[in-house]
Amino acid sequence: GLPKEKLEWVNNIKKLWITIRKLIKRELIREKKKEIKHKIELRQEFLSTKPKHMIDK
């Protein structure tokens, strides 16, 4: 079989990879939330500047 050191090394790389993937996922989610928040703010701004007769329809 594989020497113990090599197995530990492989396991460490797996753990590292999982951690990195989690971090990347978290960053992506954060970016998405920012984007969504921005879109909502833009929409609210647009709605608040819209003439009233357009909203009533």
Biopython code that builds the backbone (N, CA, C, O; Angstrom):
import numpy as np
from Bio.PDB.StructureBuilder import StructureBuilder

atoms = [
    (1, "GLY", "N", (0.818, -1.215, 0.000)),
    (1, "GLY", "CA", (0.000, 0.000, 0.000)),
    (1, "GLY", "C", (0.849, 1.261, 0.000)),
    (1, "GLY", "O", (2.076, 1.205, -0.076)),
    (2, "LEU", "N", (0.189, 2.366, 0.085)),
    (2, "LEU", "CA", (0.879, 3.660, 0.088)),
    (2, "LEU", "C", (1.498, 3.938, 1.444)),
    (2, "LEU", "O", (0.942, 3.564, 2.476)),
    (3, "PRO", "N", (2.634, 4.586, 1.442)),
    (3, "PRO", "CA", (3.225, 4.981, 2.730)),
    (3, "PRO", "C", (2.308, 5.966, 3.449)),
    (3, "PRO", "O", (1.586, 6.742, 2.823)),
    (4, "LYS", "N", (2.355, 5.915, 4.780)),
    (4, "LYS", "CA", (1.470, 6.744, 5.606)),
    (4, "LYS", "C", (1.600, 8.236, 5.268)),
    (4, "LYS", "O", (0.606, 8.960, 5.204)),
    (5, "GLU", "N", (2.854, 8.682, 5.053)),
    (5, "GLU", "CA", (3.072, 10.105, 4.771)),
    (5, "GLU", "C", (2.317, 10.526, 3.516)),
    (5, "GLU", "O", (1.704, 11.592, 3.465)),
    (6, "LYS", "N", (2.379, 9.659, 2.505)),
    (6, "LYS", "CA", (1.719, 9.995, 1.244)),
    (6, "LYS", "C", (0.205, 10.069, 1.432)),
    (6, "LYS", "O", (-0.452, 10.955, 0.885)),
    (7, "LEU", "N", (-0.342, 9.136, 2.206)),
    (7, "LEU", "CA", (-1.779, 9.139, 2.468)),
    (7, "LEU", "C", (-2.183, 10.412, 3.199)),
    (7, "LEU", "O", (-3.200, 11.023, 2.873)),
    (8, "GLU", "N", (-1.389, 10.812, 4.184)),
    (8, "GLU", "CA", (-1.690, 12.032, 4.938)),
    (8, "GLU", "C", (-1.658, 13.233, 4.015)),
    (8, "GLU", "O", (-2.505, 14.123, 4.097)),
    (9, "TRP", "N", (-0.654, 13.245, 3.121)),
    (9, "TRP", "CA", (-0.479, 14.336, 2.173)),
    (9, "TRP", "C", (-1.714, 14.447, 1.268)),
    (9, "TRP", "O", (-2.224, 15.540, 1.020)),
    (10, "VAL", "N", (-2.180, 13.289, 0.784)),
    (10, "VAL", "CA", (-3.370, 13.262, -0.075)),
    (10, "VAL", "C", (-4.584, 13.765, 0.697)),
    (10, "VAL", "O", (-5.379, 14.543, 0.169)),
    (11, "ASN", "N", (-4.728, 13.328, 1.934)),
    (11, "ASN", "CA", (-5.859, 13.760, 2.758)),
    (11, "ASN", "C", (-5.814, 15.257, 3.018)),
    (11, "ASN", "O", (-6.839, 15.937, 2.997)),
    (12, "ASN", "N", (-4.595, 15.765, 3.267)),
    (12, "ASN", "CA", (-4.443, 17.199, 3.516)),
    (12, "ASN", "C", (-4.854, 18.001, 2.291)),
    (12, "ASN", "O", (-5.502, 19.042, 2.404)),
    (13, "ILE", "N", (-4.470, 17.505, 1.117)),
    (13, "ILE", "CA", (-4.832, 18.196, -0.123)),
    (13, "ILE", "C", (-6.340, 18.170, -0.316)),
    (13, "ILE", "O", (-6.930, 19.158, -0.752)),
    (14, "LYS", "N", (-6.965, 17.042, 0.006)),
    (14, "LYS", "CA", (-8.427, 16.948, -0.106)),
    (14, "LYS", "C", (-9.090, 17.959, 0.816)),
    (14, "LYS", "O", (-10.010, 18.669, 0.410)),
    (15, "LYS", "N", (-8.619, 18.022, 2.062)),
    (15, "LYS", "CA", (-9.196, 18.959, 3.035)),
    (15, "LYS", "C", (-9.021, 20.390, 2.551)),
    (15, "LYS", "O", (-9.941, 21.205, 2.624)),
    (16, "LEU", "N", (-7.831, 20.678, 2.059)),
    (16, "LEU", "CA", (-7.522, 22.017, 1.562)),
    (16, "LEU", "C", (-8.464, 22.368, 0.412)),
    (16, "LEU", "O", (-9.029, 23.461, 0.372)),
    (17, "TRP", "N", (-8.625, 21.444, -0.505)),
    (17, "TRP", "CA", (-9.476, 21.648, -1.675)),
    (17, "TRP", "C", (-10.923, 21.902, -1.257)),
    (17, "TRP", "O", (-11.581, 22.797, -1.788)),
    (18, "ILE", "N", (-11.416, 21.105, -0.297)),
    (18, "ILE", "CA", (-12.793, 21.278, 0.191)),
    (18, "ILE", "C", (-12.948, 22.660, 0.814)),
    (18, "ILE", "O", (-13.943, 23.348, 0.587)),
    (19, "THR", "N", (-11.950, 23.058, 1.602)),
    (19, "THR", "CA", (-11.989, 24.370, 2.255)),
    (19, "THR", "C", (-12.011, 25.480, 1.220)),
    (19, "THR", "O", (-12.796, 26.423, 1.322)),
    (20, "ILE", "N", (-11.146, 25.361, 0.225)),
    (20, "ILE", "CA", (-11.073, 26.374, -0.832)),
    (20, "ILE", "C", (-12.408, 26.460, -1.567)),
    (20, "ILE", "O", (-12.902, 27.552, -1.846)),
    (21, "ARG", "N", (-12.984, 25.307, -1.875)),
    (21, "ARG", "CA", (-14.269, 25.299, -2.578)),
    (21, "ARG", "C", (-15.354, 25.973, -1.752)),
    (21, "ARG", "O", (-16.188, 26.702, -2.290)),
    (22, "LYS", "N", (-15.345, 25.728, -0.434)),
    (22, "LYS", "CA", (-16.335, 26.354, 0.449)),
    (22, "LYS", "C", (-16.162, 27.865, 0.437)),
    (22, "LYS", "O", (-17.138, 28.613, 0.374)),
    (23, "LEU", "N", (-14.907, 28.304, 0.498)),
    (23, "LEU", "CA", (-14.625, 29.742, 0.498)),
    (23, "LEU", "C", (-15.084, 30.381, -0.801)),
    (23, "LEU", "O", (-15.688, 31.453, -0.796)),
    (24, "ILE", "N", (-14.795, 29.717, -1.913)),
    (24, "ILE", "CA", (-15.185, 30.243, -3.222)),
    (24, "ILE", "C", (-16.707, 30.340, -3.294)),
    (24, "ILE", "O", (-17.247, 31.344, -3.758)),
    (25, "LYS", "N", (-17.386, 29.311, -2.843)),
    (25, "LYS", "CA", (-18.847, 29.286, -2.851)),
    (25, "LYS", "C", (-19.386, 30.462, -2.038)),
    (25, "LYS", "O", (-20.307, 31.156, -2.468)),
    (26, "ARG", "N", (-18.801, 30.675, -0.859)),
    (26, "ARG", "CA", (-19.237, 31.749, 0.019)),
    (26, "ARG", "C", (-19.066, 33.099, -0.673)),
    (26, "ARG", "O", (-19.943, 33.961, -0.608)),
    (27, "GLU", "N", (-17.924, 33.267, -1.335)),
    (27, "GLU", "CA", (-17.649, 34.515, -2.047)),
    (27, "GLU", "C", (-18.658, 34.727, -3.170)),
    (27, "GLU", "O", (-19.167, 35.831, -3.360)),
    (28, "LEU", "N", (-18.941, 33.657, -3.910)),
    (28, "LEU", "CA", (-19.890, 33.748, -5.021)),
    (28, "LEU", "C", (-21.271, 34.140, -4.510)),
    (28, "LEU", "O", (-21.946, 34.980, -5.105)),
    (29, "ILE", "N", (-21.686, 33.526, -3.406)),
    (29, "ILE", "CA", (-22.994, 33.827, -2.819)),
    (29, "ILE", "C", (-23.032, 35.289, -2.385)),
    (29, "ILE", "O", (-24.026, 35.984, -2.594)),
    (30, "ARG", "N", (-21.929, 35.748, -1.774)),
    (30, "ARG", "CA", (-21.856, 37.131, -1.315)),
    (30, "ARG", "C", (-21.987, 38.087, -2.503)),
    (30, "ARG", "O", (-22.711, 39.080, -2.433)),
    (31, "GLU", "N", (-21.285, 37.780, -3.585)),
    (31, "GLU", "CA", (-21.343, 38.619, -4.792)),
    (31, "GLU", "C", (-22.756, 38.648, -5.358)),
    (31, "GLU", "O", (-23.261, 39.700, -5.749)),
    (32, "LYS", "N", (-23.388, 37.474, -5.396)),
    (32, "LYS", "CA", (-24.749, 37.377, -5.924)),
    (32, "LYS", "C", (-25.701, 38.216, -5.094)),
    (32, "LYS", "O", (-26.540, 38.934, -5.637)),
    (33, "LYS", "N", (-25.571, 38.126, -3.768)),
    (33, "LYS", "CA", (-26.443, 38.886, -2.875)),
    (33, "LYS", "C", (-26.268, 40.377, -3.121)),
    (33, "LYS", "O", (-27.241, 41.131, -3.138)),
    (34, "LYS", "N", (-25.015, 40.798, -3.311)),
    (34, "LYS", "CA", (-24.730, 42.207, -3.579)),
    (34, "LYS", "C", (-25.426, 42.644, -4.859)),
    (34, "LYS", "O", (-26.036, 43.711, -4.918)),
    (35, "GLU", "N", (-25.326, 41.807, -5.875)),
    (35, "GLU", "CA", (-25.917, 42.089, -7.177)),
    (35, "GLU", "C", (-27.437, 42.214, -7.054)),
    (35, "GLU", "O", (-28.041, 43.152, -7.576)),
    (36, "ILE", "N", (-28.040, 41.254, -6.356)),
    (36, "ILE", "CA", (-29.493, 41.242, -6.178)),
    (36, "ILE", "C", (-29.929, 42.492, -5.419)),
    (36, "ILE", "O", (-30.910, 43.142, -5.780)),
    (37, "LYS", "N", (-29.186, 42.819, -4.362)),
    (37, "LYS", "CA", (-29.499, 43.992, -3.555)),
    (37, "LYS", "C", (-29.450, 45.237, -4.432)),
    (37, "LYS", "O", (-30.314, 46.109, -4.347)),
    (38, "HIS", "N", (-28.440, 45.301, -5.261)),
    (38, "HIS", "CA", (-28.257, 46.439, -6.152)),
    (38, "HIS", "C", (-29.437, 46.551, -7.121)),
    (38, "HIS", "O", (-29.958, 47.643, -7.346)),
    (39, "LYS", "N", (-29.850, 45.432, -7.686)),
    (39, "LYS", "CA", (-30.974, 45.429, -8.628)),
    (39, "LYS", "C", (-32.253, 45.879, -7.945)),
    (39, "LYS", "O", (-33.037, 46.639, -8.514)),
    (40, "ILE", "N", (-32.463, 45.406, -6.717)),
    (40, "ILE", "CA", (-33.661, 45.785, -5.963)),
    (40, "ILE", "C", (-33.647, 47.289, -5.705)),
    (40, "ILE", "O", (-34.667, 47.961, -5.855)),
    (41, "GLU", "N", (-32.483, 47.813, -5.316)),
    (41, "GLU", "CA", (-32.366, 49.248, -5.053)),
    (41, "GLU", "C", (-32.652, 50.048, -6.312)),
    (41, "GLU", "O", (-33.345, 51.065, -6.266)),
    (42, "LEU", "N", (-32.116, 49.586, -7.437)),
    (42, "LEU", "CA", (-32.356, 50.270, -8.707)),
    (42, "LEU", "C", (-33.847, 50.278, -9.030)),
    (42, "LEU", "O", (-34.397, 51.296, -9.448)),
    (43, "ARG", "N", (-34.489, 49.135, -8.832)),
    (43, "ARG", "CA", (-35.913, 49.013, -9.134)),
    (43, "ARG", "C", (-36.727, 49.944, -8.244)),
    (43, "ARG", "O", (-37.652, 50.605, -8.716)),
    (44, "GLN", "N", (-36.387, 49.998, -6.960)),
    (44, "GLN", "CA", (-37.114, 50.859, -6.028)),
    (44, "GLN", "C", (-36.933, 52.326, -6.418)),
    (44, "GLN", "O", (-37.868, 53.125, -6.358)),
    (45, "GLU", "N", (-35.711, 52.653, -6.816)),
    (45, "GLU", "CA", (-35.405, 54.009, -7.238)),
    (45, "GLU", "C", (-36.259, 54.356, -8.456)),
    (45, "GLU", "O", (-36.851, 55.432, -8.538)),
    (46, "PHE", "N", (-36.304, 53.424, -9.388)),
    (46, "PHE", "CA", (-37.066, 53.615, -10.621)),
    (46, "PHE", "C", (-38.550, 53.806, -10.299)),
    (46, "PHE", "O", (-39.210, 54.685, -10.854)),
    (47, "LEU", "N", (-39.056, 52.975, -9.403)),
    (47, "LEU", "CA", (-40.471, 53.054, -9.032)),
    (47, "LEU", "C", (-40.784, 54.374, -8.339)),
    (47, "LEU", "O", (-41.854, 54.946, -8.546)),
    (48, "SER", "N", (-39.871, 54.854, -7.531)),
    (48, "SER", "CA", (-40.122, 56.085, -6.791)),
    (48, "SER", "C", (-40.032, 57.315, -7.692)),
    (48, "SER", "O", (-40.563, 58.372, -7.350)),
    (49, "THR", "N", (-39.364, 57.188, -8.839)),
    (49, "THR", "CA", (-39.251, 58.332, -9.745)),
    (49, "THR", "C", (-40.292, 58.267, -10.860)),
    (49, "THR", "O", (-40.447, 59.218, -11.626)),
    (50, "LYS", "N", (-40.996, 57.158, -10.948)),
    (50, "LYS", "CA", (-42.018, 56.981, -11.979)),
    (50, "LYS", "C", (-43.193, 57.917, -11.734)),
    (50, "LYS", "O", (-43.593, 58.122, -10.588)),
    (51, "PRO", "N", (-43.742, 58.481, -12.785)),
    (51, "PRO", "CA", (-44.936, 59.320, -12.606)),
    (51, "PRO", "C", (-46.082, 58.498, -12.005)),
    (51, "PRO", "O", (-46.220, 57.308, -12.289)),
    (52, "LYS", "N", (-46.881, 59.134, -11.190)),
    (52, "LYS", "CA", (-47.928, 58.428, -10.458)),
    (52, "LYS", "C", (-48.920, 57.727, -11.389)),
    (52, "LYS", "O", (-49.318, 56.599, -11.099)),
    (53, "HIS", "N", (-49.327, 58.343, -12.477)),
    (53, "HIS", "CA", (-50.343, 57.738, -13.349)),
    (53, "HIS", "C", (-49.871, 56.418, -13.948)),
    (53, "HIS", "O", (-50.688, 55.575, -14.320)),
    (54, "MET", "N", (-48.546, 56.234, -14.041)),
    (54, "MET", "CA", (-48.017, 54.970, -14.561)),
    (54, "MET", "C", (-48.140, 53.867, -13.518)),
    (54, "MET", "O", (-48.362, 52.705, -13.856)),
    (55, "ILE", "N", (-47.996, 54.236, -12.255)),
    (55, "ILE", "CA", (-48.072, 53.246, -11.170)),
    (55, "ILE", "C", (-49.519, 52.777, -11.004)),
    (55, "ILE", "O", (-49.768, 51.600, -10.743)),
    (56, "ASP", "N", (-50.462, 53.693, -11.155)),
    (56, "ASP", "CA", (-51.875, 53.372, -10.950)),
    (56, "ASP", "C", (-52.400, 52.321, -11.912)),
    (56, "ASP", "O", (-53.317, 51.572, -11.576)),
    (57, "LYS", "N", (-51.838, 52.261, -13.079)),
    (57, "LYS", "CA", (-52.322, 51.303, -14.087)),
    (57, "LYS", "C", (-52.113, 49.866, -13.656)),
    (57, "LYS", "O", (-52.465, 48.943, -14.391)),
]
sb = StructureBuilder()
sb.init_structure("model")
sb.init_model(0)
sb.init_chain("A")
sb.init_seg("    ")
for serial, (resi, resn, name, xyz) in enumerate(atoms, 1):
    if name == "N":
        sb.init_residue(resn, " ", resi, " ")
    sb.init_atom(name, np.array(xyz, "f"), 0.0, 1.0, " ", f" {name:<3s}", serial, name[0])
structure = sb.get_structure()
